[in-house]
Amino acid sequence: MAFSHHFDPTVLREYDIRGIVGRTLHAADAFAIGRVFGSMVARSGGARVAVGYDGRLTSPELEQAVVAGLRASGIEALRIGRGPTPMLYYAATRLETDGAIMVTGSHNPADYNGFKMMWGRKPFFGQQILQIGRLAETGDVVPEAAGNERTVAIADDYIARLLADWDGGDRMLKVVWDNGNGAAGDVLQQLVASLPGEHVVLNGAIDGRFPAHHPDPTVPANLAELIAEVRARKADIGIAFDGDADRIGLVDDTGEILFGDQLMVLLARDVLKERPGATIIADVKASQVLFDEIAKAGGEPLMWKTGHSLIKSKMAETGSPLAGEMSGHIFFADRWYGFDDALYAAVRTLGIIARMAESLSAVREALPHVINTPEVRFDCDDRRKFAVIQEVASRLSAAGAKVSATDGVRVQTSDGWWLLRASNTQAVLVARCEAGTPAGLDRLKAALVEQLAASGIDEPDFSGSHAGH
């Protein structure tokens, strides 16, 4: 029987395939992904694809369907089982597979699920994901074949490799971890059993209903339990993961949140001791403080586009040993493999703190003090969002403003900077402002609002600005 499949167009996204199970995403979609991706791998001369899945209730069924699709294309599926997304990336790297598919809804609500993919060692995204949709629609796949599958136990090897890069000093740390009932649970329990210091794991059981709180560490409300526990136990640090553990959230010994760009300052200083002059990459949403601190530590700061696949590609191109995003994706190519891995980032962070005399809060407090708005997201039609950015960019350039157009527009003024960019994955515009003073922040917000108004866009809600970051 000829193969042909139509995807709901909302599920084919920039960096992954994601939808609501039973509404926009079904087992038939998972089979089609396996069938088409498997065909692409087979046509390029490949034969083996690693497959993993997260802790969501719908993941086992979707994983089985993906494997069936791969096998129908003559591919050998290496099933690594349930675990964090970075463990699949590690398996693909270690086993030198021709591709990899992770069944994961990442940090989305419990009724979502999706797929993240690798092509060889590289991220599979953008046009490649759209191509899956086109090939499925036209039934352009290799003739049906009988591929095979085998189960590969990689967890012990992955944990041993994480531990191999432990480089802490004599200081015994007290650490609170919040797994958020995410996919890292089993690996995390084994990891902390072998790390020095005292470790407490909250919400360690993998549970796809996420009973404790939503597994997104970038949302301060989701860190409330971790903060309370760090303070109650007088711990040195608190570490949180998202649903599939490719993103990290941190709180210091006083229970204050360390944002992605603040963690990057700590990591960059450490990496640059060994690799002076190296290029360190951060996305356009990161604080100017980070770029200035990288330069101060003898590094070459590079501001790049937001999006984990885009950052990974830029790292490979520039030979950068470290990159990070505000969203908590941290990428090490220094002693590691260049993919985003929250467990690995945690091990390296703990190593640094265990070698420091001072507390993590002291490091945070010593950073230049700026105030900024949170990342503000507001609706803008998909067909209009990129046009708005173009209009703003041309008005600013006509006015002689100091603008970086790496990803949207980031405008530097004597007060600080403001950013406006179009989301790659949603019908929204994203804005952020950062200044040295409250009055400066107000001026930046006014300048941004003025540009939006000139393009017929209403003023966004900037409430929730936070100081000290």
C-alpha positions as CSV (number, residue, x, y, z in Angstrom):
1,M,0.0,0.0,0.0
2,A,1.4,3.4,-1.0
3,F,2.4,5.6,1.9
4,S,1.2,9.2,2.2
5,H,0.6,11.3,5.3
6,H,-0.7,14.8,6.1
7,F,0.6,16.6,9.2
8,D,-1.3,19.3,11.0
9,P,0.6,22.4,9.8
10,T,0.9,23.8,13.4
11,V,3.2,20.9,14.5
12,L,6.0,21.4,12.1
13,R,8.1,24.0,13.9
14,E,11.4,25.7,13.5
15,Y,13.4,23.5,15.9
16,D,11.2,20.4,16.4
17,I,7.9,18.9,15.8
18,R,5.4,19.5,18.6
19,G,1.6,19.3,19.2
20,I,-1.2,18.3,21.5
21,V,-1.6,14.5,21.6
22,G,-5.0,13.4,20.3
23,R,-5.7,16.8,18.8
24,T,-2.8,17.9,16.5
25,L,-0.4,15.0,17.1
26,H,-1.1,11.2,16.8
27,A,0.7,7.9,16.6
28,A,0.2,8.0,12.8
29,D,2.3,11.2,12.8
30,A,5.1,9.4,14.8
31,F,5.1,6.5,12.3
32,A,5.3,9.0,9.4
33,I,8.2,10.8,11.0
34,G,10.1,7.5,11.3
35,R,9.1,6.5,7.7
36,V,10.2,9.8,6.1
37,F,13.3,10.5,8.3
38,G,14.3,6.8,7.9
39,S,14.0,7.3,4.1
40,M,16.1,10.4,4.2
41,V,18.8,8.6,6.2
42,A,18.7,5.5,3.9
43,R,19.0,7.7,0.7
44,S,22.1,9.4,2.2
45,G,23.7,6.0,2.7
46,G,22.9,5.8,6.4
47,A,21.5,2.7,8.2
48,R,21.3,3.4,12.0
49,V,19.1,5.8,14.0
50,A,19.1,6.2,17.8
51,V,15.6,6.7,19.4
52,G,14.8,7.8,23.0
53,Y,11.8,9.1,24.8
54,D,10.9,11.3,27.8
55,G,8.6,10.6,30.8
56,R,5.3,11.8,29.3
57,L,2.4,9.3,29.5
58,T,2.1,9.3,25.6
59,S,5.8,8.9,24.9
60,P,6.1,5.1,24.9
61,E,3.3,4.8,22.3
62,L,4.9,7.5,20.1
63,E,8.3,5.9,20.4
64,Q,7.0,2.6,19.3
65,A,5.4,4.2,16.2
66,V,8.6,6.0,15.3
67,V,10.6,2.8,15.5
68,A,8.0,1.0,13.3
69,G,8.4,3.8,10.7
70,L,12.2,3.6,10.8
71,R,12.1,-0.2,10.4
72,A,9.7,0.1,7.5
73,S,12.4,2.2,5.8
74,G,15.0,-0.5,6.3
75,I,16.7,1.3,9.2
76,E,18.1,-0.3,12.3
77,A,16.6,1.5,15.3
78,L,18.8,1.7,18.4
79,R,16.3,2.1,21.3
80,I,18.0,3.7,24.3
81,G,14.7,3.9,26.3
82,R,13.4,6.5,28.7
83,G,15.7,9.4,29.8
84,P,16.7,13.0,29.2
85,T,17.2,14.4,25.7
86,P,21.0,14.9,26.1
87,M,21.4,11.2,26.8
88,L,20.0,10.6,23.3
89,Y,22.4,13.2,21.9
90,Y,25.2,11.4,23.8
91,A,24.1,8.0,22.4
92,A,24.1,9.3,18.9
93,T,27.6,10.8,19.3
94,R,29.0,7.7,21.1
95,L,27.4,5.1,18.8
96,E,28.1,7.2,15.7
97,T,24.6,6.8,14.4
98,D,23.4,8.4,11.1
99,G,20.5,10.2,12.9
100,A,18.6,10.4,16.2
101,I,15.0,11.0,17.2
102,M,13.9,12.0,20.7
103,V,10.2,11.8,21.6
104,T,9.7,14.7,24.0
105,G,7.3,17.5,24.8
106,S,10.3,19.4,26.4
107,H,8.8,22.0,28.8
108,N,5.3,22.1,27.3
109,P,2.2,21.2,29.3
110,A,1.5,17.5,30.0
111,D,-0.9,17.0,27.0
112,Y,1.8,18.0,24.5
113,N,4.4,15.8,23.0
114,G,6.9,16.1,20.1
115,F,10.2,15.1,18.5
116,K,13.7,16.5,18.4
117,M,16.1,15.2,15.8
118,M,19.7,15.0,14.8
119,W,21.2,14.4,11.4
120,G,24.5,12.7,11.9
121,R,26.1,14.9,14.7
122,K,24.2,18.0,13.7
123,P,20.8,19.5,14.7
124,F,18.0,18.8,12.2
125,F,15.7,21.9,12.0
126,G,14.1,24.6,9.9
127,Q,13.8,23.6,6.2
128,Q,14.7,20.0,7.0
129,I,11.6,19.7,9.3
130,L,9.4,21.3,6.6
131,Q,10.9,18.8,4.1
132,I,9.5,15.9,6.3
133,G,6.1,17.4,5.8
134,R,6.5,17.7,2.0
135,L,7.9,14.2,1.6
136,A,5.1,12.7,3.8
137,E,2.4,14.5,1.8
138,T,3.7,13.2,-1.6
139,G,4.6,9.8,-0.3
140,D,8.2,10.3,-1.4
141,V,9.8,7.5,0.7
142,V,12.1,4.5,0.0
143,P,10.3,1.2,-0.9
144,E,9.1,-0.7,2.2
145,A,11.8,-2.8,3.8
146,A,12.3,-4.9,6.9
147,G,14.7,-3.0,9.2
148,N,15.5,-4.2,12.7
149,E,15.8,-2.8,16.2
150,R,17.9,-3.4,19.3
151,T,17.8,-2.1,22.8
152,V,21.0,-0.3,23.8
153,A,21.6,0.4,27.5
154,I,23.5,3.7,27.4
155,A,22.6,5.3,30.8
156,D,25.6,3.9,32.8
157,D,28.0,4.9,30.1
158,Y,26.5,8.4,30.0
159,I,26.6,8.8,33.8
160,A,30.2,7.7,33.9
161,R,31.1,10.2,31.2
162,L,29.4,13.0,33.1
163,L,31.3,12.1,36.2
164,A,34.6,11.9,34.2
165,D,34.6,15.7,33.9
166,W,34.0,16.4,37.6
167,D,36.8,18.9,38.5
168,G,35.8,20.2,41.9
169,G,38.1,21.1,44.8
170,D,38.0,20.0,48.4
171,R,34.9,22.1,49.3
172,M,32.0,19.8,50.1
173,L,28.8,21.3,48.7
174,K,25.2,21.0,49.9
175,V,23.1,20.8,46.7
176,V,19.3,20.7,46.2
177,W,18.1,19.5,42.9
178,D,14.6,19.8,41.5
179,N,13.9,17.3,38.7
180,G,10.4,18.6,38.4
181,N,9.2,15.0,37.7
182,G,11.1,15.2,34.4
183,A,12.9,12.7,32.3
184,A,16.3,13.1,34.0
185,G,15.0,11.5,37.2
186,D,16.6,8.0,37.1
187,V,19.9,9.3,35.6
188,L,20.0,12.1,38.2
189,Q,19.6,9.7,41.2
190,Q,22.5,7.7,39.9
191,L,24.6,10.8,39.2
192,V,24.2,12.4,42.6
193,A,25.1,9.1,44.3
194,S,28.6,9.4,42.9
195,L,29.1,13.1,43.2
196,P,30.9,14.4,46.3
197,G,28.9,16.5,48.8
198,E,25.4,16.3,50.2
199,H,22.6,16.0,47.7
200,V,18.8,16.3,48.0
201,V,16.6,15.5,45.0
202,L,13.1,17.0,44.9
203,N,10.4,15.5,42.6
204,G,12.8,12.8,41.5
205,A,10.2,10.4,40.3
206,I,9.5,10.6,36.5
207,D,5.8,11.5,36.2
208,G,4.4,12.8,32.9
209,R,1.6,14.5,34.7
210,F,4.1,16.9,36.4
211,P,2.2,16.9,39.8
212,A,4.6,19.2,41.6
213,H,4.8,22.1,39.2
214,H,5.3,22.8,35.5
215,P,8.9,21.7,34.4
216,D,10.1,25.0,33.0
217,P,12.9,26.5,35.1
218,T,12.9,29.9,33.3
219,V,9.6,30.7,35.0
220,P,10.3,32.0,38.6
221,A,7.1,30.6,40.0
222,N,8.3,27.1,39.1
223,L,11.4,27.5,41.3
224,A,9.4,28.4,44.5
225,E,9.8,24.9,46.0
226,L,13.5,24.8,45.2
227,I,14.1,28.3,46.6
228,A,12.3,27.3,49.9
229,E,14.3,24.1,50.2
230,V,17.7,25.8,49.5
231,R,16.9,28.4,52.2
232,A,15.6,25.8,54.7
233,R,18.7,23.6,54.3
234,K,21.2,26.4,54.0
235,A,22.4,24.8,50.8
236,D,25.2,26.2,48.5
237,I,23.1,26.0,45.3
238,G,19.8,24.8,43.9
239,I,19.6,23.3,40.4
240,A,16.4,22.7,38.3
241,F,15.8,21.1,35.0
242,D,13.1,21.3,32.3
243,G,11.0,18.3,31.3
244,D,13.7,16.7,29.2
245,A,16.8,18.2,30.9
246,D,18.3,20.1,28.1
247,R,17.8,23.4,30.0
248,I,19.0,24.4,33.5
249,G,17.8,26.8,36.1
250,L,19.8,27.9,39.1
251,V,19.3,29.5,42.5
252,D,22.2,30.7,44.7
253,D,22.8,30.0,48.4
254,T,20.5,32.9,49.4
255,G,17.7,31.5,47.2
256,E,18.0,34.2,44.5
257,I,17.6,33.1,40.9
258,L,20.6,33.1,38.7
259,F,19.5,33.7,35.1
260,G,21.0,31.9,32.1
261,D,23.3,34.9,31.2
262,Q,24.5,35.1,34.8
263,L,25.4,31.4,34.9
264,M,27.3,32.0,31.6
265,V,29.5,34.6,33.3
266,L,30.6,32.0,35.8
267,L,31.2,29.3,33.2
268,A,32.9,31.6,30.7
269,R,35.4,32.8,33.2
270,D,36.3,29.2,34.0
271,V,36.6,28.1,30.4
272,L,38.7,31.1,29.4
273,K,41.3,30.3,32.0
274,E,42.2,27.2,30.0
275,R,41.3,28.7,26.6
276,P,42.3,32.4,26.5
277,G,40.9,34.3,23.6
278,A,38.2,31.8,22.8
279,T,34.9,32.8,21.2
280,I,32.0,32.5,23.7
281,I,28.5,32.7,22.2
282,A,25.3,34.0,23.8
283,D,21.9,34.8,22.3
284,V,20.6,38.3,21.6
285,K,18.4,38.2,24.7
286,A,21.4,38.0,27.0
287,S,22.5,40.9,29.2
288,Q,25.2,43.3,28.0
289,V,26.9,42.4,31.3
290,L,27.6,38.9,30.0
291,F,29.2,40.2,26.8
292,D,31.3,42.7,28.7
293,E,32.4,40.1,31.3
294,I,33.5,37.7,28.5
295,A,35.7,40.4,27.0
296,K,37.0,41.3,30.5
297,A,38.0,37.6,31.1
298,G,39.9,37.6,27.8
299,G,37.3,36.0,25.6
300,E,35.8,37.0,22.3
301,P,32.0,37.6,22.9
302,L,29.7,36.7,20.0
303,M,26.1,37.7,20.0
304,W,24.0,35.2,18.0
305,K,20.4,34.3,17.1
306,T,18.1,32.7,19.7
307,G,17.4,29.0,19.1
308,H,19.3,25.9,20.2
309,S,19.9,24.6,16.7
310,L,21.2,27.9,15.4
311,I,23.6,28.3,18.4
312,K,24.9,24.7,17.9
313,S,25.5,25.4,14.3
314,K,27.4,28.6,15.0
315,M,29.5,26.9,17.7
316,A,30.6,24.3,15.2
317,E,31.4,27.0,12.6
318,T,33.5,29.2,15.0
319,G,35.1,26.5,17.1
320,S,33.6,28.1,20.2
321,P,34.0,26.0,23.4
322,L,31.0,27.4,25.2
323,A,27.6,29.0,24.3
324,G,24.4,29.7,26.2
325,E,20.9,31.1,25.9
326,M,18.8,33.1,28.4
327,S,16.4,30.1,28.3
328,G,18.9,27.9,30.1
329,H,20.3,25.9,27.1
330,I,24.0,25.6,27.9
331,F,26.4,24.1,25.2
332,F,29.8,22.9,26.1
333,A,32.3,21.9,23.4
334,D,35.1,22.2,26.0
335,R,35.7,18.6,26.9
336,W,32.1,17.8,25.9
337,Y,30.4,17.4,22.5
338,G,28.8,20.8,21.7
339,F,25.2,19.8,22.5
340,D,23.0,21.4,25.2
341,D,23.0,19.2,28.3
342,A,21.7,20.5,31.7
343,L,23.1,17.6,33.6
344,Y,26.6,18.2,32.2
345,A,26.2,22.0,32.8
346,A,25.3,21.2,36.4
347,V,28.4,19.0,36.9
348,R,30.7,21.8,35.5
349,T,29.0,24.5,37.6
350,L,29.3,22.4,40.8
351,G,33.0,21.8,40.0
352,I,33.6,25.6,39.7
353,I,31.8,26.3,43.0
354,A,33.7,23.5,44.8
355,R,36.9,25.3,43.8
356,M,35.8,28.7,44.9
357,A,36.4,30.3,48.3
358,E,33.4,32.6,48.1
359,S,29.7,31.8,47.8
360,L,27.7,31.8,44.6
361,S,25.7,34.8,45.9
362,A,28.9,36.8,46.3
363,V,29.7,36.1,42.6
364,R,26.2,37.2,41.6
365,E,26.3,40.4,43.8
366,A,29.7,41.4,42.4
367,L,28.4,41.6,38.8
368,P,27.5,45.1,37.5
369,H,24.1,46.0,38.7
370,V,21.5,46.5,35.9
371,I,17.7,46.4,35.8
372,N,15.7,44.9,33.0
373,T,12.3,43.8,31.9
374,P,11.6,40.1,31.7
375,E,11.2,38.7,28.2
376,V,7.9,40.2,27.1
377,R,6.0,38.2,24.5
378,F,2.9,39.7,22.7
379,D,0.7,38.5,19.9
380,C,1.5,39.5,16.3
381,D,0.2,37.7,13.2
382,D,2.6,35.2,11.7
383,R,2.4,37.0,8.4
384,R,3.0,40.4,10.0
385,K,5.7,39.7,12.6
386,F,8.8,39.7,10.3
387,A,7.5,42.8,8.4
388,V,7.2,44.7,11.7
389,I,10.9,44.0,12.4
390,Q,11.9,45.2,8.9
391,E,9.9,48.4,9.3
392,V,11.5,49.1,12.7
393,A,15.0,48.3,11.4
394,S,14.7,50.7,8.4
395,R,13.3,53.5,10.6
396,L,16.2,53.1,13.1
397,S,18.8,52.9,10.4
398,A,17.4,56.1,8.8
399,A,17.7,57.7,12.2
400,G,21.3,56.6,12.6
401,A,20.7,54.4,15.7
402,K,23.3,51.9,16.9
403,V,21.7,48.6,15.9
404,S,22.6,44.9,15.8
405,A,20.4,43.1,13.3
406,T,21.7,39.6,14.2
407,D,18.2,38.4,15.2
408,G,15.5,41.1,15.1
409,V,16.8,44.5,16.3
410,R,18.9,45.2,19.3
411,V,19.4,48.9,19.9
412,Q,22.3,50.2,22.0
413,T,21.9,53.7,23.7
414,S,23.7,55.5,26.5
415,D,21.0,54.1,28.8
416,G,21.5,50.5,27.9
417,W,19.7,48.4,25.2
418,W,16.3,47.2,23.9
419,L,15.5,44.2,21.8
420,L,12.6,43.4,19.5
421,R,12.5,40.1,17.6
422,A,10.0,37.8,16.0
423,S,9.6,34.4,17.6
424,N,10.6,31.5,15.3
425,T,8.0,29.2,16.8
426,Q,4.9,31.3,17.6
427,A,2.8,34.2,16.3
428,V,4.4,36.6,18.7
429,L,7.0,39.4,19.0
430,V,9.5,39.3,21.8
431,A,10.8,42.4,23.5
432,R,13.4,43.1,26.3
433,C,15.0,46.2,27.8
434,E,18.0,46.6,30.1
435,A,19.4,49.8,31.7
436,G,21.6,51.0,34.5
437,T,18.9,53.1,36.1
438,P,15.1,53.0,36.5
439,A,14.8,56.3,34.5
440,G,17.0,54.8,31.8
441,L,14.8,51.7,31.6
442,D,11.7,54.0,31.2
443,R,13.4,55.8,28.3
444,L,14.2,52.5,26.6
445,K,10.7,51.2,27.0
446,A,9.3,54.5,25.6
447,A,11.6,54.2,22.5
448,L,10.5,50.6,21.9
449,V,6.8,51.5,22.4
450,E,7.2,54.4,19.9
451,Q,8.6,52.1,17.3
452,L,5.8,49.6,17.8
453,A,3.2,52.3,17.6
454,A,4.7,53.5,14.3
455,S,4.0,50.0,13.0
456,G,0.5,49.9,14.4
457,I,1.3,47.5,17.3
458,D,-0.1,48.2,20.8
459,E,2.1,48.7,23.8
460,P,3.0,45.4,25.5
461,D,2.7,44.8,29.2
462,F,6.1,45.3,30.8
463,S,5.0,44.5,34.3
464,G,7.3,42.2,36.3
465,S,10.6,44.0,35.7
466,H,13.2,42.7,38.0
467,A,16.3,44.3,39.5
468,G,19.7,43.0,40.0
469,H,20.2,41.0,36.9
